[in-house]
Amino acid sequence: MKEVILKLTFCLALLISSAGFAQGFNKKTLTAALGATQGVSLDNKQKNAYDKANADLVAGLTDLDKKNLSKKERDSQIDNLFDKRDKSLASSLGADKYSDVKKKTDKNINSVKRKVKLAKLVI
């Protein structure tokens, strides 16, 4: 009986730790997912602006995870950070290039946004 309880406890601990790990989102993975331009070519100046907007978003998300907010407030702040990124990209890339990038990356960015809302950012 003791062995069964011990094995069940071990399995439960393993499942809990796996679920907790899966809910984490690391900065490197997030930056890589945001940095994908899906084949749209950017010159050096545009690429630097794109990388800066993504870095600012990641920094904002990191700061946001340090705060103790309700789910609704956190989701609202995440939406604001992504909107801020979009505005930054629109002004730095120009309307034409931004619309090209948005068309190609919108599905990926929306997926990343959903994942960020479900996860905590791991340092």
N, C-alpha and C positions, 0 to 999 in steps of 0.2 A: 504494500500500500504506500509505503514511504517513497519507493522508487517511482511509482506512478505519479504521485504528487510532485516529486522533484522534476520528472520529465515534462509534465504539463506546465510547471512554472518556467522551466527553461524555454519551452516552445513559445509560451506567452511572451516572455521577455524578448525573444528573438523577433517575434512578429511586431511588437511595439517599437523596438529599435529600428526595424526596417521601415515601418510606416513613418516614423519621425524623420528618418534620413530622406525618404522620398519627398517630403514636404519642403525640404530645403532647396534653395536656388542659389547657386554660387555666382559670384561677381563675374568670373571669367566666362562661364557659360552664358550668362545674361548678356555680357558685352559682345560675345561672338554672335549670339542670336540677333541682337539689334544691329550689328555691323554688316550683316549680309545685305548686299544691294541687289541681289537676284539678277545679276548680269547688266545692270545699268552702269555705264562707265562714268566715272567722276574724275576730274582733274585733281591735282594736288591740293589746291585751295578748297575745292568742294569736299574732297575726302577728309581734309582736316576739320572743316566745319561739321561734317557728318559725324566724325569721331568725337568732336567736342560736345555736340548735342547729346550723343549717346552716353558719354562720360558724365555729363551733368545729370542726366536721367538716373543713371546708376547711383551717383552720389546722393541724389534726392531720395531714391528708394532705400538706400542704406540708412540715411537719417530718419526716414519715416518708420523703419522697422525698430528703431530705438525708442520710439514713442509708444505709449500705451493708449492706443485708440480703439474705439469700437470698430467692428467690421465695416459698418456703413461709412464711418468717417474715413477709415483707411482706404476703402475702395474709391471714395470721392477724391481723396488726396492723390491716389495713383492715377486716376483719370486726369486730374489737373496736371500732374507731372508729364504724362504722355502728351497732353494738349500743348504744354509749354515746349516740349521737344518738337512737336509739329510746327509751331509758330517759329521757332528758332530755325528749323530747316527751311521753311518757306522763305524766310527773309534772307538767309545766307546762300541758298542754292538758286533762288529765283523761281518764279512761278512755273516756267516750263519744265525745268529740270526736277523741281520738287514734285510736280504732278506725275512725271515719268517714274520717279522713285516710289511715290506713293502707290501708283497702280501696281507696280511689281512687288512691293513689300507689304502691302496692307494686310494680306491674309496672315503672313508671318508675324507681323507686329500685333495684330489682334490676338493671335494664339499666345504670344509672349505675355501680353497684358493679362489674359485669363489666367495663365500659369502664375504670374506674379501675385495676382489677387488671392490665389489659393495657397501660396507658399510664403515662407519667411525667407529673407535673404541671408545666406550664410556667408560669413566673412572668410 
